[in-house]
């Protein structure tokens, strides 16, 4: 494929994000900052769109792709704001429901603390496979869907709507891609059989890009809770070993996925691919039988703004790189540079650069990677690329 006329559709969860800016001088733990009855002076609110449709879709648009967005909103003020922000032309495939409210989130992100969300799912909970604009999809190269755990109809009945939707998308002749969020274990979403849902859906999914923690929750609850315990007060994704990642992504590939890459926060991306790749427009020789761990880029504390939407941005970079014909090493580096761009601004999109700038940054040897050390049999570090290659990697260094 050439770089011109690459149409993609990004569908699924979308909402309006309202993010008040907390002063940098704010300090203390969560219970100190949010004590009952306490008044906290904040700065202006950043208002933008959130969810996979906006975060991943608009990232890909800024990288030069022709992006069609497919979400579901109400005919209220929030819905109108969502359309204005993402672009009226891009949102032509939206389902607009009269008399219903649109989804929104209040993003609470004090300095030094993890984010918290107050979220109203609204029309996202009524989204079904019939809300996809399949006529528009037929003109696309790729279909990406995000966040079924936050969309009630898409996870009910064993996720039958999601499986049927992906089958119908494959019938349109497009590359298919899926992203998840971590279900609340105490919610309806957290209690369904996600392993069965994936077993029914992944035969129709070419590329799966969840976080390692989401994957463990859906495939192996015992491992999920053990790694949370192992992590203590640190980010649970950092507790997963290379062996854990190989086991989880290997299971996904056995279920039908060709390319499985799990996000590991500051540790970057772990990639594993099937022994045979049959995805239109993708160099199968370059992608088959790969096993690579790509660390993320180092961002000084004083330059860090917010991690909101960082994972979605990496997915936008990953998918765009594939459509532009990049091989796995450059694809992973591009995905991670999108996270680096994202976390240096308060919102999800203002830090994202155009494609040429992004590629230049990804090839900048002066940028520093976060350190990852793998002390497991068969893993080798390539100093030229700053990446680790596993024992299953077909292009492992000698």
BAMI-66983 format. One line per 10 residues: their letters; for each residue x, y, z of C-alpha. Coordinates in steps of 0.25 Angstrom, whole numbers, plus 5000, padded with zeros to 4 digits. Example, Ala and Ser with C-alpha at 12.3 -4.5 7.8 and 13.67 -1.06 7.14 Angstrom:
REM residues 2
AS> 5049/4982/5031 | 5055/4996/5029
This chain:
REM residues 398
XXXXXXXXXX> 5000/5000/5000 | 5004/5014/4998 | 5003/5025/5008 | 4991/5031/5001 | 4977/5027/5002 | 4978/5019/5015 | 4964/5019/5020 | 4961/5013/5034 | 4949/5012/5043 | 4951/5013/5058
XXXXXXXXXX> 4938/5009/5066 | 4933/5006/5080 | 4934/5015/5092 | 4934/5030/5092 | 4931/5040/5103 | 4933/5055/5106 | 4945/5056/5116 | 4945/5068/5126 | 4959/5069/5133 | 4961/5079/5143
XXXXXXXXXX> 4976/5084/5145 | 4981/5082/5159 | 4992/5091/5164 | 5006/5086/5163 | 5008/5090/5178 | 4997/5080/5182 | 5003/5069/5191 | 4999/5057/5200 | 4992/5044/5198 | 4979/5042/5192
XXXXXXXXXX> 4972/5042/5205 | 4979/5055/5209 | 4975/5062/5196 | 4961/5057/5196 | 4957/5058/5210 | 4942/5060/5212 | 4938/5075/5213 | 4951/5080/5207 | 4951/5091/5196 | 4962/5089/5186
XXXXXXXXXX> 4965/5101/5176 | 4967/5096/5162 | 4971/5102/5149 | 4963/5102/5136 | 4957/5089/5131 | 4962/5083/5119 | 4950/5078/5111 | 4952/5068/5100 | 4947/5054/5096 | 4951/5041/5102
XXXXXXXXXX> 4950/5026/5099 | 4956/5018/5088 | 4948/5024/5076 | 4954/5038/5079 | 4968/5035/5086 | 4972/5024/5075 | 4964/5030/5064 | 4969/5044/5064 | 4983/5039/5067 | 4983/5032/5054
XXXXXXXXXX> 4976/5044/5047 | 4988/5053/5052 | 4997/5043/5046 | 4991/5045/5033 | 4981/5034/5031 | 4967/5036/5026 | 4959/5032/5038 | 4944/5029/5039 | 4939/5029/5054 | 4927/5021/5058
XXXXXXXXXX> 4921/5023/5072 | 4908/5025/5078 | 4903/5038/5085 | 4890/5045/5089 | 4885/5058/5083 | 4889/5066/5095 | 4899/5077/5098 | 4910/5067/5101 | 4907/5059/5088 | 4908/5072/5080
XXXXXXXXXX> 4921/5076/5087 | 4927/5062/5084 | 4923/5063/5069 | 4930/5077/5068 | 4943/5072/5075 | 4945/5060/5066 | 4940/5067/5054 | 4926/5066/5047 | 4931/5060/5035 | 4938/5049/5042
XXXXXXXXXX> 4926/5046/5051 | 4917/5044/5039 | 4916/5029/5043 | 4911/5032/5057 | 4898/5027/5063 | 4890/5038/5069 | 4879/5034/5078 | 4868/5045/5081 | 4865/5047/5095 | 4877/5040/5101
XXXXXXXXXX> 4889/5046/5108 | 4903/5044/5103 | 4914/5038/5111 | 4924/5047/5119 | 4935/5045/5129 | 4941/5054/5140 | 4956/5051/5140 | 4963/5053/5153 | 4978/5053/5151 | 4985/5060/5163
XXXXXXXXXX> 5000/5061/5161 | 5008/5049/5166 | 4995/5040/5167 | 4989/5031/5158 | 4976/5035/5150 | 4962/5033/5155 | 4950/5034/5146 | 4935/5038/5149 | 4928/5032/5137 | 4914/5031/5131
XXXXXXXXXX> 4913/5021/5120 | 4900/5026/5115 | 4899/5022/5100 | 4911/5013/5100 | 4903/5003/5108 | 4893/5002/5096 | 4903/5000/5085 | 4901/4988/5077 | 4907/4982/5064 | 4896/4989/5057
XXXXXXXXXX> 4902/5002/5060 | 4914/4999/5051 | 4913/5006/5037 | 4917/4994/5029 | 4915/5002/5016 | 4926/5011/5020 | 4934/5000/5025 | 4935/4993/5012 | 4943/5005/5007 | 4953/5004/5018
XXXXXXXXXX> 4966/4996/5020 | 4965/4994/5035 | 4954/4993/5045 | 4958/4996/5060 | 4949/4994/5072 | 4951/4998/5086 | 4946/4996/5100 | 4935/4985/5099 | 4937/4984/5115 | 4930/4998/5116
XXXXXXXXXX> 4919/4995/5106 | 4908/4986/5113 | 4902/4981/5100 | 4915/4977/5095 | 4919/4968/5107 | 4905/4962/5110 | 4901/4948/5106 | 4916/4944/5105 | 4920/4956/5096 | 4912/4950/5085
XXXXXXXXXX> 4910/4964/5079 | 4925/4966/5079 | 4928/4953/5072 | 4917/4955/5061 | 4921/4969/5059 | 4936/4964/5056 | 4931/4953/5047 | 4923/4963/5039 | 4935/4973/5039 | 4944/4961/5033
XXXXXXXXXX> 4933/4959/5023 | 4936/4973/5018 | 4950/4969/5015 | 4957/4978/5025 | 4968/4976/5035 | 4962/4975/5048 | 4968/4980/5062 | 4963/4980/5076 | 4966/4987/5089 | 4961/4985/5103
XXXXXXXXXX> 4960/4992/5116 | 4961/4985/5130 | 4947/4981/5135 | 4943/4985/5149 | 4943/4971/5156 | 4931/4975/5164 | 4923/4980/5152 | 4914/4972/5143 | 4926/4973/5133 | 4935/4967/5142
XXXXXXXXXX> 4927/4955/5145 | 4925/4950/5131 | 4934/4939/5125 | 4944/4947/5117 | 4952/4935/5113 | 4940/4929/5106 | 4937/4943/5100 | 4951/4944/5094 | 4950/4929/5089 | 4938/4933/5081
XXXXXXXXXX> 4943/4946/5076 | 4958/4945/5073 | 4956/4936/5061 | 4952/4948/5054 | 4962/4958/5060 | 4976/4960/5053 | 4982/4969/5063 | 4980/4969/5078 | 4986/4981/5086 | 4981/4980/5101
XXXXXXXXXX> 4989/4983/5113 | 4996/4971/5120 | 4987/4973/5132 | 4974/4973/5124 | 4979/4960/5117 | 4982/4953/5130 | 4969/4957/5136 | 4962/4951/5124 | 4970/4938/5123 | 4975/4935/5136
XXXXXXXXXX> 4969/4941/5149 | 4979/4934/5158 | 4991/4940/5151 | 4984/4954/5151 | 4982/4954/5166 | 4996/4948/5169 | 5003/4959/5161 | 4994/4970/5168 | 4999/4964/5181 | 5014/4963/5176
XXXXXXXXXX> 5013/4977/5171 | 5010/4983/5185 | 5009/4998/5184 | 5015/4999/5170 | 5008/4998/5156 | 5003/4983/5155 | 5007/4982/5140 | 5022/4983/5144 | 5020/4970/5152 | 5018/4962/5139
XXXXXXXXXX> 5030/4954/5134 | 5034/4951/5120 | 5029/4937/5123 | 5016/4942/5127 | 5015/4950/5114 | 5019/4938/5106 | 5008/4930/5112 | 4997/4940/5111 | 5000/4945/5097 | 5002/4930/5093
XXXXXXXXXX> 4988/4927/5098 | 4983/4939/5089 | 4990/4933/5077 | 4984/4919/5079 | 4970/4926/5080 | 4972/4932/5066 | 4980/4945/5067 | 4992/4947/5057 | 4998/4959/5064 | 4997/4960/5079
XXXXXXXXXX> 5004/4972/5086 | 5002/4975/5101 | 5004/4988/5107 | 5013/4988/5120 | 5012/5003/5124 | 5026/5009/5126 | 5032/4995/5122 | 5027/4997/5108 | 5021/4987/5099 | 5023/4972/5098
XXXXXXXXXX> 5020/4966/5084 | 5017/4952/5080 | 5012/4947/5066 | 5007/4934/5060 | 5016/4925/5052 | 5008/4928/5039 | 5003/4942/5036 | 4992/4944/5026 | 4987/4959/5027 | 4985/4966/5014
XXXXXXXXXX> 4996/4977/5012 | 5005/4972/5023 | 5019/4966/5020 | 5017/4952/5025 | 5032/4948/5025 | 5035/4961/5034 | 5024/4958/5044 | 5023/4943/5046 | 5029/4936/5058 | 5033/4949/5065
XXXXXXXXXX> 5036/4951/5080 | 5041/4965/5084 | 5040/4973/5096 | 5042/4988/5093 | 5044/4998/5105 | 5037/5011/5106 | 5043/5024/5104 | 5049/5032/5117 | 5041/5045/5120 | 5047/5054/5131
XXXXXXXXXX> 5038/5056/5143 | 5037/5071/5140 | 5032/5069/5126 | 5022/5059/5130 | 5007/5064/5129 | 4997/5053/5128 | 4996/5038/5124 | 4982/5040/5120 | 4980/5033/5106 | 4994/5028/5105
XXXXXXXXXX> 4991/5014/5103 | 4981/5018/5092 | 4991/5027/5086 | 5001/5015/5085 | 4991/5007/5078 | 4989/5018/5068 | 5003/5018/5065 | 5004/5003/5064 | 4993/5001/5054 | 4998/5013/5046
XXXXXXXXXX> 5012/5008/5045 | 5006/4994/5040 | 4998/5001/5029 | 5010/5009/5025 | 5018/4996/5023 | 5027/4997/5035 | 5034/4984/5041 | 5032/4980/5055 | 5044/4987/5062 | 5040/5000/5055
XXXXXXXXXX> 5025/4998/5058 | 5028/4996/5073 | 5037/5008/5074 | 5026/5016/5067 | 5016/5012/5076 | 5024/5015/5088 | 5028/5029/5083 | 5013/5032/5082 | 5012/5030/5097 | 5024/5039/5099
XXXXXXXXXX> 5017/5050/5091 | 5004/5047/5099 | 5009/5048/5113 | 5016/5062/5111 | 5002/5069/5110 | 4990/5069/5119 | 4980/5064/5108 | 4980/5052/5099 | 4983/5059/5086 | 4990/5072/5086
XXXXXXXXXX> 5004/5066/5088 | 5002/5056/5076 | 5011/5060/5064 | 5009/5057/5049 | 5015/5045/5043 | 5028/5050/5037 | 5031/5057/5051 | 5027/5044/5058 | 5036/5035/5049 | 5048/5045/5051
XXXXXXXXXX> 5046/5044/5066 | 5045/5029/5066 | 5059/5028/5059 | 5065/5039/5068 | 5077/5031/5075 | 5078/5042/5085 | 5065/5039/5092 | 5066/5030/5104 | 5059/5018/5107 | 5054/5013/5120
XXXXXXXXXX> 5062/5002/5125 | 5057/4987/5124 | 5065/4975/5129 | 5061/4961/5125 | 5068/4950/5132 | 5061/4939/5126 | 5066/4928/5117 | 5068/4931/5103 | 5065/4946/5103 | 5076/4954/5096
XXXXXXXXXX> 5078/4969/5096 | 5080/4977/5083 | 5089/4989/5086 | 5086/4995/5072 | 5071/4995/5074 | 5070/4995/5089 | 5061/4984/5089 | 5060/4970/5095 | 5058/4958/5086 | 5052/4945/5092
XXXXXXXX> 5056/4930/5089 | 5043/4929/5079 | 5048/4941/5071 | 5051/4937/5056 | 5061/4949/5055 | 5068/4948/5068 | 5081/4954/5069 | 5093/4944/5068
